[in-house]
Amino acid sequence: MMIVSTTGYIISALGPYHADVKNNDASIIKHNINFNMENMREWLQEEDVLIVDRGFRDLVEFLGEIGIESHMPAFLLKGQKQHSSEEANTSRLVTKIRWVVESVNSRIKQWKYLANIVPNTQIPYIGDYVRLICAICNKYKGPLSAGNPDDDQILAAKMKVCPEKKKNVLQERVTEEGLDRKTHAWKKLDAADAVPDFPSMSEEELRDITIGIYQLQMAKHYTQEHMTEDGRFQIVLNEDFPGILRAQVQSRHTSSKRYWLWVEYSPAVVKSWYWQCQAGARVVGTCCHIATVLWYLGYARHSVDILPSVQNWSKYLQDASEFPVLMDDSDISEEE
C-alpha cells in the first residue's frame, strides 16, 4: 500500500498484505490507521485530504469520522451510461492530482526485481526490499511533479472556476437538436482541407484547453490510428450546423466500441466540445480523443514536419491465405 505526496515523494510503503476479499484497499487503510502503524495518527491530522481511487469507496465514512477529508472519481449509477457534466468535472479535479500515485508505482516497477514475478520464498523479505527501493527513489530520483507554485495555483483556480461558470452547452445542443441521430446529413471530408475556418493554435493554447500535457502527448499516436491508408484524417460536417464538426473515434479501452465527438468553433476560438464516452461531458479540460482532433486541425496540419506518417504494418506479416498457383501435369504436357 503506497502513500505518496502530490510531488511523488513516497511517505510510506505498507505491507505486504494477503490478496483476498478481506484485504481490499479500504480494509488495509483501516488496519493501518487503527493499529497506528508507523505512527500514522501523528502525521495524519484533521482536515488533511486523501485523494484515492474508487477501490476506497468503503473507506469514506471511516475517514470522515476521524476528521480526514477524502475525494475519489465519481461512480456510474446502475443504468447510467455517462457521467453528468458536474460528475465528470469533479472526477477530473481528482485525477489531475491522483496520477502521481500511478507514476510512483511505475517508477518502482522499473527496478528489475519488481518488474517480474517474485517467488514465494521471497515473501519474508519482499516488504523490506520494496521499502529500500522506495527510500532510494526518494533520495536520488527527482520529484514527479515539480511545477512552478504560482502557475500551479493559477491552473488550480481555473479548474475550480471552469465548471461553475458553464455546463456542457454542446452536450445539451447535441441532445436537443438530435445531432447524434441525423447521420445522413453529415458528409465525410478530409480534415486537412475541409475546415479552413478552424482556428490555428499554438501548443501553449492547446495546453490551456486540455489542462495537461498527457492528452497532447497521446494526440500524435491517436492521429496515426485514425488516419486512412492514403494519409487522410476524416471528419464529417453538416451544412445545416455551421461551426460544428463531428468525428468518430475508437475507444481507448474497448476495441469493439467507437464513439462520436463534436467540437464547436469559430475562426478565432474553440468554444466547446462533447464526447459520448463516460466522462465526455466534462468542460474541465478535454479527453485524449478530443485533444487529438484539436491538435490535428489547429496545429499539426499546418506543419508538415510534425504530421505522423501512416505505417502499413501488414507488410511485416505473412498472409496464410495466399497460395502458389499449382499447374496440372496434364496441362503442361498439352502445352509441350
N, C-alpha and C positions, 0 to 999 in steps of 0.2 A: 504494500500500500504506500503510494508515493504522495507526500505532501510537499508542495513546492510554492515558492513565491511567484509574483507576477513577472519577475525577471528571469525565472528559470532556476533560481538557487534552490537546491534540494534541502528542505528543512528537516525532513525525516523520511526514512525508508523502513517501514514496519513489516514484520513477518519473518519467515513465510507462514501462511495460513493454509488450512485444509481447503480443498476445492470441492465444495458440496453446497447444497441448498441452505445449510445453516451458516455458511461463511460467505455471504454476499457482501457487497460493498458497504451497505448500511450496517450490517451486523459487525463488521470488522471495526468501523469507526466507533460504534457504540462500545465495543470491547476496549478499544484504545482509551477512550475518554473515561469510562467507568473505572478502569484499573489505573488510570493516571499514568499510562506508560510514557516513559521519557519525560515525566513531569509536564505532560501536555496541558494540564489545567493551569499551570503557571504562565505558559506562553500563549495559550488560547484565552483571550479575555472577552468580556461582554462587549457587544457591538462590533466585534470582528465579523468579517464577511467571508464565508466559504463559497467558492464557485465550484459546483460539482456537475456531473453528468446525470442522465436520467436513472442510472443504476442506484442512486442515493435517494430515490423518492420516499422510501420508508424512514428516512433519517430526518426529514424536515421538521416534523413535530418535536422530536427529541432535541434537536439543536435549538429550536425556539424556546424550549423550557429552560435551557441553561444560558439563554441570552445571546446566542450566536445566530446571526442572520445568514441565510443561505439562498442561493439562486441557481437555477438549472434551466435548460431549454424546456419549452412547453411540450405537452403530450397531445397527440391527436386523440380526440374522443371517439368512442365507438360509432362507426358510420360516417365519421368526418374524414374527408379526403384531402382537405387543405386547411392549413392554419389561417386564422383571420390575420388581417394586417397587423393588428396590435400584438397578437401572439408571435408572429414572425419577427416583428421588430424587437420585441423583448428578448427572444431567443438569440437574436444577433448580438445584442449587448452582452449576453453571457458568453457566446462562442468567441467573441472578439478578445476576451480575456483568457478563456479556458484552453485555447490552442497550445499554450505554453506547456501544459501538462503532457500532452501527447508528444510534444517536441522533446521534452525531458526523457520520456520513455524511449523515444527513438535514439536519443543520444547515448543512453547506457547500453542499448542493444547493439551499438556499433562495436562494442567490445566482443571479440571473437568468442569468449567463454559464454556470454549471454546471448549470442546470436544463434546458438544451436540448442538442441535438446540436451538437458543435463541429466546424467544417470542418477538413479535413486540413491546410490551410495554417497552422493554429494549433499543430500538433504541436511545432514547435521551442520554443514559448513556454508550452505548457499546464502543464508541471511548475512553472515559476516562478509562474504565475498561481494554481495551487492552493495552493502554499506561502504566497503572500502572503495569500490568503483565510484559510488556517489561522492565520497569525500574527495577523490582525485579530480572528478569533474568540477566540483565546487572550487577547488584550489587552482586548477590550471585551465579550465575552459572559461571562455568569456560569457557574459550574460546573453541569454537568448533574446531578450528584449532590452535594448539599450537606446531608446529614442530620446529626443530632446524633451525634457519635462514640460516646457512651455507649449511645445507643439502637441504633446500628448493631452494636455489639459484642454486645448482648443478643440482637438478632434473629439475628445470625450463629450465636451459640451455640445458639439454639433450633433453627435449621435443621439444624445438625450433629447435635444430640441426637435430634431427632424420629425420623429413620429408624432409629436404634439402638434405640429403645425398642419400636417396634412395626412389624410388617409391615402390609400392607393386609388386615386381617381380613375386611372386607366383600367383597373380591375372592374370598377363599377360600370365603366363605359362598355367594356367587353361583354359584361353580363346583360346590361340593359339593352344594348343595341344588337346583341347576338353576333358579335364579331367572330365568335368561335364556331358559329353554325353556317355562316354564309360562305361556304368553301368554294362554290362555283365562280364567285365574283373575284377571287384572288388569282392573279396571274404570276406564274413563276418567271423570275428575271435574274439575270446575272448581277450580283450585288456590286461588282466592280464599276458598272456604268449605270445601274438602274436608279440610284438615289443621288443625283447631282447636288441636291439642296441639303443633304445631310451635313451637319456641322463638322468641320475639321477640328480635331482636338489634339493637344499635346499629351504626353504621358502623365504630366502633372495634373492636367484637367481630368484625365481618366481616373487617376488615383483618388481625386476629390469625389468622384461619383461612386467608385467601388468601395471607398473607405478601406483600403487594404491593397497589398501588392500580390497576394496569392492568386487572386482572381485573374490578374493580368499576366502572371507567370504561366497560368494554365491556358490562357486565351490562344497562344500560338499553337499549342498542341490540339486544342479543340477545333481551331480553324482548319488545320490539316485534315482532321477526321471528317469535317463536314464539306470539304471541297470535293467536287466531282473529278473524274479522271482527267478531264481536259483543263483542270485548274480553275474551275468556276465555283464560287461560293454563292449558293442560291438563296434568295429570299422571295417573298411574294408580296405584291402590292395590290391595293384596291382603289380604283379611281374615285369611288364614292366616299372614301375616307382619306383625304389628303393629309399628309403629315403623320401617317401611321404605317408602319411596316410590320410584317409578320414573318417569322421563320420557324421551322421545325427542327428540333434538336434531339439528340439521343440522350437518354437518361444516363447519368454517371454510374448508377448503382444497379439498374436492371436493363439487360441488353434488349429485352423484348418491348421496352417502353420508349415511346417518343412523345415529346411534349411540344405544344405551340407556345411561342412567346411573342409579345407585342412591345413595340417601342414607339412612343410618341415624341416627335421632334419638330423643331423649326430650323430655319437656316442658321440660327445663332446658338441654339442650346438644345440639349436633350431634356425633355420635360418630364417624362415618366416612363415606367416600364412595368411589365407584369408577365409572369410565367406560371404555367399550370402545375408546377411541382408543389410539394408540401409547403415549402417556405417561399413560394414565388410571389406572395402578395406584399412582401416587405418593401419598405421605402428607405430603410437604413442600409445603404449600400446595395450592391447587386450580387447575384449569384455568378458562378463562373460562365454559364452559358450566355446570359445577357451581356456580361463583360466581353465575351468573345465577339458578339455582333457589334458592340460599340467599338471595340478595339480594331476590328477589321474595317468597318465603314468610316470611322472617324480618324483612324491613324494609319493602319498598315497599308491599305490600298493606295495611299498617296506616296508610299515609299517602296519601290520595287525591291530595294536591298533587303528589307526585313520580311517580305512576304514568304510564308512557308511553301516549300515545294511539295507537290503531291507524289508520294512514293508508291510505286506499284510493287507491293511486297510479294505478290503472287509469282513474280519472275524467279524468286528464290526457292519456289516449291515445285515438286514434281506432281504431275496430274495423272492419277492412275486410270482415268477414263480414256486416255489416249492409247491406241494400239497400232502397231505397224500394219500396213496393208499386206495381207497374205495373198500370194498368187497360186492359183490351182495348177498342178503339174500338167493337166490336160491342156490348159490354155497355152502354157509355154511350148508344148510340143506342136500345137497347131501353128503358132507363130513361126516356129522354126521351119 
